[in-house]
């Protein structure tokens, strides 16, 4: 079963996305900030990390950079979520991830997941 870690400081996003993904048959864990996400990824790397950009403790781009700087985590796929248009220039320069704008539909999320972690 594909294991997914979701990092977002919005409890509603965590609940909705994790519920949807569990229903779709994924194993899902959630954390509310980037630092907790990094600790989880280091302890037990998921196949996919879904991370918000704007988070306390460690933002999504810093989290992505930390993961990409560690060769042991090279297989972790990353999907960055953003609801801010001002994030786009920075996201365009960041390497090693896919991105999805908020709000997104169920179909958009599942399509992004299928592209990153085909079943």
Buried (B, 14 or more C-beta within 10 A) or exposed (E): EBBBBBBBBBEEBBEEBBEBBEEBEBEBBBBBBBBBBBEBBEEEBBBBBBBBBBBEBBBBBBBBBBBBEBEEBEEBBBBBBBBEEEBEEEBEEBEEBBBBBEEBEEEEBBEBBEEBBEE
